[in-house]
Amino acid sequence: MKREKIIAIVNDFLVNEFEVDGDDISNDADLKKTLGLDSLDYIDMVVIIESNFGVKLGEPDFKKMVTFDDFYTTIENKIAEKNA
């Protein structure tokens, strides 16, 4: 899956499911500050990512993510690992 498609899918569910303002989403924006999610929201996000991309993110993955670019890259890498 191309990175552009990953970004489009992720941004779509962030705006529609988590009510994030699309204008606040940029590659270098702080992921946690922008999303403002609680622990239950992260669980919902894991489920949505798994259903959209067939990969699972865990707590160690989220701890390494600082920006949206990190988020997209993590999903991209997980997809590549799965398909290898």
N, C-alpha and C positions, 0 to 999 in steps of 0.2 A: 504494500500500500504506500502510495506516495505521501510525502510529508504534508503537502498542501491539503490532501484529503483528510489526514489525521487532524490537522489544525482546524479545518472546517467542522468536522464532527465534534471535536472537543469544545470549540467555542459555541457551537449550536446548543449542546446540552448544558453548558455552563450558563448560558443566557436563559434558556427555556426551563431547565430543571432547578437551577440554583439562583435564578433571578439576579445574575451578575450583569452589570451594565456593560454592554459590548464595547463601549468607548474606553472602559478601564482595562480591557485586555490588550496587552502588547507583549512582545517577546521579552522585554527587559523589566516588565512590571513584577513587583513582589507578589508571588503566588498566594501566600498565606494571608497577607494584608488585604489583597484585592478580593479574595474569595470570602474571607471571614467565616469559614465553616467551623461547625462544632464536630465532635467525634462521630455523631450519628450521620452527619452530612458526608463525612469521609467514607463511611461504610456504604452509603448510597452511591457515592462516586465510584467506589471499587466495583460495585455491582454493574453500574452503567458502563464502565470501561470494559469489564469482562464481556458484557452482552454485545457491545459494539465492535470490540477488537479481538475478542477471544483470548485475552491475556489478563493476568491478575497482578495487581500492584499491592504490595504489602507496606507495613509501617516503615521498614528500612528504605524503601523506594521514596516515600513521601518525605522522609527526613533529609534526603539528599537534594530534594527539589527546592530551589530558591526562587527561580523565575518561571514564567510561562514557557520560555524556551527549554528549560530543564524538564518541564512536564511533558512537552511534546517529544523531546529527545528520548526520555525514558520510555514512553509508549512505543515510539519508533523502534528502539532497541529491543524491547520485549517482543514485538512482532517479528523482528528479524531473527531473534533467538528461536522463537517458536517455529519459524519457517525454515530454519537451517537444517 
